[in-house]
């Protein structure tokens, strides 16, 4: 599953990075799923289709938008939370691209489900450093004794999140992590 922004357009750096990622995932033998709409979701699926693999779009009725033209199999949910649950249940790993609050919600849902042991941990790879400050902050929690003091949270949930500088490294991490399962 690739999570990312709907905003980038063809020619934008973030769009082109997602296109390269989709192609790299396809070349490694992965089918790819995204939210199914525009921006980096479209780009990742475009790369996947051009690479000859299956492209899934996890859309949501509340958005009232059509899936992008690269979606080959659409999975429609009634609510945003049902959509996220479907993504988490049916995918083996996640790559998180730069995005807004929707992408943050998807990253946080993965992390929380792993942390609370609601689903087994799966590989999560953040492409680039955009999410590094968020993950760093959330890897600590306020101490009960002193709410101004941060202490590390259980390393097991934070260890589920890796960072990759480029698409090739993200794919290599996924392959390595999935091979461990």
JOLINTA-V126011 format. One record per backbone hydrogen bond with DSSP energy under -0.5 kcal/mol. CO is the residue of the C=O (numbers start at 1). NH is the residue of the N-H. If there is no record, write none. Layout:
co->[CO | CO]
nh->[NH | NH]
//
This chain:
co->[1 | 1 | 3 | 5 | 5 | 9 | 12 | 13 | 14 | 15 | 16 | 17 | 18 | 19 | 20 | 21 | 22 | 23 | 24 | 25 | 26 | 32 | 33 | 34 | 36 | 38 | 39 | 40 | 41 | 42 | 43 | 44 | 45 | 46 | 47 | 48 | 49 | 54 | 54 | 55 | 55 | 56 | 56 | 57 | 57 | 59 | 60 | 61 | 68 | 73 | 74 | 75 | 77 | 79 | 80 | 81 | 82 | 83 | 84 | 85 | 86 | 87 | 92 | 94 | 95 | 95 | 96 | 98 | 100 | 101 | 102 | 103 | 104 | 105 | 106 | 107 | 108 | 109 | 110 | 111 | 112 | 113 | 113 | 114 | 123 | 124 | 125 | 125 | 126 | 126 | 129 | 129 | 131 | 132 | 133 | 134 | 135 | 137 | 139 | 141 | 146 | 146 | 149 | 151 | 154 | 154 | 155 | 157 | 158 | 160 | 160 | 162 | 164 | 166 | 167 | 168 | 169 | 170 | 171 | 172 | 173 | 174 | 175 | 176 | 177 | 177 | 178]
nh->[3 | 95 | 97 | 40 | 41 | 12 | 16 | 17 | 18 | 19 | 20 | 21 | 22 | 23 | 24 | 25 | 26 | 27 | 28 | 30 | 29 | 56 | 2 | 58 | 68 | 41 | 43 | 44 | 45 | 46 | 47 | 48 | 49 | 50 | 51 | 53 | 52 | 32 | 56 | 72 | 73 | 34 | 58 | 59 | 75 | 77 | 63 | 64 | 71 | 57 | 76 | 59 | 61 | 83 | 84 | 85 | 86 | 87 | 88 | 89 | 90 | 91 | 123 | 125 | 3 | 97 | 127 | 5 | 104 | 105 | 106 | 107 | 108 | 109 | 110 | 111 | 112 | 113 | 114 | 115 | 116 | 118 | 119 | 117 | 94 | 162 | 96 | 127 | 128 | 164 | 132 | 133 | 135 | 136 | 137 | 138 | 139 | 140 | 153 | 151 | 143 | 149 | 143 | 141 | 157 | 158 | 159 | 160 | 161 | 124 | 162 | 126 | 128 | 170 | 171 | 172 | 173 | 174 | 175 | 176 | 177 | 178 | 179 | 180 | 180 | 181 | 181]
//
